[in-house]
Amino acid sequence: MVKTINFKLVTPAGVVAEHQTSSVKLPTMAGEITVLPSHQKLTSILAKGKIHVTTNAGLLQWEVHSGVVEVTNTDCTVLASEI
């Protein structure tokens, strides 16, 4: 079983962050979701709010205004219009 997930945050300016993480919390139009390793595939529209990424170094956060997220069992990629 996979113990981490590859997180990538991308804006029109380029890649903002790339981390190995144990969990990602995201604000979606349907409510806040938490993505864990081996998560089921998912594509969702992001709502305005904070992205929380838990890494070995601690908690990282970004404010997102809009965008989309694509999740596979190994990756969580956020395409944000701005942060």
C-alpha positions in Angstrom: 0.0 0.0 0.0 1.2 3.5 -0.9 2.1 5.6 2.2 2.5 9.0 0.5 0.9 10.9 -2.3 2.7 13.2 -4.8 1.2 16.7 -4.5 1.7 19.3 -7.2 0.3 22.9 -7.2 0.4 24.6 -10.6 -0.7 28.1 -11.6 -0.5 29.8 -15.0 2.9 31.1 -13.9 4.2 27.5 -13.4 4.7 24.9 -10.7 4.4 26.5 -7.3 4.9 23.5 -5.1 5.7 19.8 -5.3 5.8 17.6 -2.2 5.5 14.0 -1.0 2.6 14.2 1.5 0.5 12.0 3.8 -2.7 14.0 3.3 -4.1 17.0 1.4 -7.2 19.0 2.4 -9.0 20.8 -0.4 -11.9 23.2 -0.6 -14.3 21.9 -3.4 -17.6 23.1 -4.6 -19.1 20.1 -2.9 -17.3 20.8 0.4 -13.9 20.2 1.9 -12.3 16.8 1.0 -9.2 15.1 2.4 -7.1 13.1 -0.1 -5.0 10.2 1.4 -2.6 7.8 -0.3 -4.3 5.2 -2.5 -7.3 7.6 -2.9 -9.9 6.7 -5.5 -9.6 8.7 -8.8 -11.4 12.0 -8.6 -11.7 15.3 -10.6 -13.3 18.3 -8.9 -13.8 22.0 -9.1 -12.1 23.9 -6.3 -13.9 26.6 -4.3 -12.2 29.6 -2.6 -10.4 28.4 0.5 -7.2 27.0 1.9 -5.3 24.0 0.7 -3.6 22.1 3.6 -0.7 19.7 2.8 0.8 17.6 5.5 4.5 16.7 4.9 7.3 15.3 7.1 8.5 19.0 7.5 5.1 20.1 8.8 1.9 21.7 7.5 1.9 23.8 4.4 -1.0 26.0 3.3 -2.0 28.0 0.3 -5.1 30.2 -0.3 -6.8 29.2 -3.6 -9.4 31.3 -5.4 -10.5 28.8 -8.0 -9.2 25.9 -10.1 -9.5 22.1 -10.5 -8.0 19.1 -8.7 -7.2 15.7 -10.3 -6.6 12.8 -7.9 -5.2 9.3 -8.8 -4.1 6.7 -6.3 -0.6 8.1 -6.3 -1.0 11.8 -7.3 -2.9 14.9 -6.3 -2.5 17.7 -8.9 -4.1 21.2 -8.3 -4.4 23.6 -11.3 -5.2 26.9 -9.7 -6.1 30.2 -11.5 -4.2 32.1 -8.7 -3.1 31.6 -5.2 
